[in-house]
Amino acid sequence: MGSVDLSLIQEINRLWYPVFPHLARHVGEIYKRRDGSVLDIGPFSGISFWLVKEKVGTNFRIASFPRGMAGFFRGEAQALRLETEVNVVESGPALDGIENNGTDLAVFRGAFFFPSIFEIDLRAIHRVLAPGGMGFVGGGFGKHTPNGVILSLGKRSRELNLNIGKVELSLPELTRLVESSGLGTDAQIVEEGGLWVLIRKRQ
């Protein structure tokens, strides 16, 4: 994995803040719960701040990577006055340091599109999910984000994504990736509001 300018990731995360309330609503509708432990994964985390506000979940963590992003997320939590609500921990794509079977909702934005930064590990997400837990893994605006919000950030978002190293992923490519994970029927691809993989860990 190559190095990346963390300031670009930080800028795109802040750029997407107007999207997060709408995406959090989408996630909440699929999750269908108000309780549970929420894990926000990777460099493009931050939706957990809005899941707190939407009252989706009761315990919140950010599993931060690459190295150097944890301080940014702690600063954002403090700026939003959520530092006591959202705990930021250093981790990695294998979710090292995150316990097995302890997460009810995992959200991983940008999961499949930045191979220059990390290699996605769907089995690691499945490992940390509690029985009955759900992973929302992929990318997109979600189904509730207004077109005006999308248009307002689209140009700069595309520029930043290209500079960070985003690649396009086709549906057949994602299908092969999911099949190679060995998760079977626990993983399902959905295209509503983006390109996502829903991981549901059986009871």
C-alpha positions in Angstrom: 0.0 0.0 0.0 1.3 3.4 -0.9 1.3 6.6 1.1 -1.4 9.2 0.8 -1.7 12.8 1.8 -3.9 12.6 4.9 -5.0 16.3 4.4 -6.9 15.2 1.3 -8.8 12.5 3.2 -9.5 15.0 6.0 -10.8 17.5 3.4 -13.1 15.0 1.7 -14.5 13.8 5.0 -15.5 17.4 6.0 -16.8 18.0 2.5 -19.2 15.1 3.0 -20.7 16.3 6.3 -23.9 17.6 4.6 -24.4 14.0 3.2 -24.0 12.3 6.6 -27.4 13.1 8.1 -29.2 11.7 5.1 -26.9 8.6 4.9 -27.3 8.0 8.6 -31.1 7.9 8.0 -30.6 5.3 5.3 -28.3 3.2 7.5 -30.8 3.4 10.3 -33.7 2.2 8.1 -31.7 -0.9 7.1 -30.4 -1.5 10.7 -33.9 -1.3 12.1 -32.6 -0.9 15.7 -31.9 2.0 18.1 -29.6 0.1 20.5 -26.3 -1.7 20.0 -22.6 -1.1 19.5 -21.7 0.8 16.4 -18.2 0.6 14.7 -17.3 3.2 12.1 -14.4 1.9 10.1 -11.5 3.3 8.1 -10.2 6.6 6.6 -13.7 7.9 5.6 -15.3 7.5 9.0 -17.4 10.2 10.6 -21.0 9.0 10.0 -21.0 7.8 13.6 -21.2 11.4 14.7 -24.6 11.6 12.9 -25.7 8.1 14.0 -25.4 9.5 17.5 -27.6 12.4 16.6 -30.1 10.1 14.9 -30.1 7.9 18.0 -29.1 4.8 16.0 -27.0 2.8 18.4 -26.0 3.3 22.0 -22.2 2.8 21.9 -19.9 4.3 19.2 -16.3 3.7 18.1 -14.2 4.7 15.2 -11.7 2.1 14.1 -9.2 4.6 12.5 -6.6 3.9 9.8 -4.3 4.7 8.1 -1.9 5.8 10.9 -2.3 9.5 11.6 -6.1 9.8 11.1 -7.0 9.1 14.7 -6.0 12.5 15.9 -8.2 14.1 13.1 -11.2 12.1 14.2 -10.7 12.9 17.9 -10.5 16.6 16.9 -13.7 16.4 14.9 -15.5 14.6 17.8 -14.3 17.4 20.1 -15.5 20.1 17.7 -18.9 18.5 17.5 -19.0 18.0 21.3 -19.2 14.3 20.9 -15.8 13.3 22.4 -17.6 11.5 25.3 -19.9 9.7 22.9 -17.5 8.5 20.2 -14.3 6.6 21.1 -11.6 6.7 18.5 -9.1 3.8 18.4 -6.2 3.0 16.1 -6.8 -0.1 14.0 -6.3 -1.4 10.5 -8.0 -3.2 7.6 -7.9 -6.5 9.6 -9.6 -4.6 12.5 -6.8 -5.5 14.8 -7.6 -4.6 18.4 -11.4 -5.0 17.8 -12.9 -7.9 19.7 -14.8 -10.7 18.0 -18.6 -10.8 18.1 -19.0 -7.4 19.8 -20.3 -5.1 17.1 -24.0 -4.8 16.2 -23.6 -2.3 13.4 -20.4 -1.8 11.3 -20.2 1.0 8.7 -17.3 1.2 6.3 -17.5 3.9 3.7 -15.2 3.9 0.7 -14.4 0.3 1.4 -13.8 -1.0 -2.1 -12.5 2.0 -4.0 -9.1 2.9 -2.5 -6.7 -0.1 -3.0 -3.7 2.3 -2.8 -4.5 3.0 0.9 -5.8 -0.4 2.1 -7.0 -3.8 1.1 -10.6 -4.5 2.2 -11.1 -7.6 4.5 -14.7 -8.5 4.5 -14.0 -11.5 6.8 -12.6 -9.2 9.4 -15.9 -7.2 9.4 -17.8 -10.4 9.7 -15.6 -11.5 12.6 -16.3 -8.5 14.7 -20.0 -8.5 14.2 -22.2 -9.9 17.0 -24.6 -12.7 16.0 -27.5 -10.9 14.3 -25.2 -7.9 13.6 -25.0 -6.0 10.4 -22.3 -4.5 8.3 -23.0 -1.7 5.8 -19.9 -1.7 3.6 -19.2 0.2 0.3 -19.8 3.7 -0.9 -22.4 6.2 -2.2 -24.7 9.0 -1.1 -27.4 6.9 0.2 -31.0 7.0 -1.0 -32.1 10.1 0.9 -29.5 12.7 0.1 -31.0 15.5 -2.0 -29.7 16.2 -5.4 -28.8 19.7 -4.4 -26.4 18.4 -1.7 -24.9 16.0 -4.2 -24.4 18.7 -6.8 -22.9 21.1 -4.3 -20.0 18.8 -3.5 -19.7 16.7 -6.6 -16.9 18.5 -8.5 -14.6 18.9 -5.5 -15.4 15.4 -4.3 -14.4 13.9 -7.7 -11.1 15.9 -7.7 -10.2 14.7 -4.2 -11.1 11.1 -4.9 -8.9 11.0 -7.9 -6.0 12.6 -6.0 -6.5 10.1 -3.2 -6.4 7.2 -5.7 -10.0 6.2 -6.1 -10.7 3.4 -8.7 -14.0 2.5 -10.2 -15.3 -0.9 -9.3 -17.9 -2.7 -11.5 -20.7 -4.9 -10.2 -19.1 -8.1 -11.6 -15.8 -7.2 -9.9 -17.5 -6.6 -6.6 -19.5 -9.8 -7.0 -16.2 -11.7 -7.5 -14.7 -10.0 -4.4 -17.7 -10.9 -2.3 -17.7 -14.5 -3.5 -14.0 -14.9 -2.8 -14.6 -13.8 0.8 -16.4 -17.0 1.6 -19.2 -15.3 3.5 -21.8 -17.0 1.3 -25.4 -15.8 2.0 -24.2 -13.6 4.9 -23.1 -11.0 2.3 -25.5 -9.4 -0.2 -24.8 -6.7 -2.7 -27.2 -3.8 -2.9 -27.2 -0.9 -5.4 -29.7 1.4 -3.8 -28.1 4.7 -2.9 -24.6 3.6 -4.1 -22.8 0.3 -4.2 -22.9 -1.5 -0.9 -22.4 -4.9 0.6 -24.7 -5.8 3.5 -23.2 -8.3 5.8 -25.6 -10.0 8.2 -24.1 -12.4 10.8 -26.5 -15.2 11.5 -27.7 -15.8 15.0 
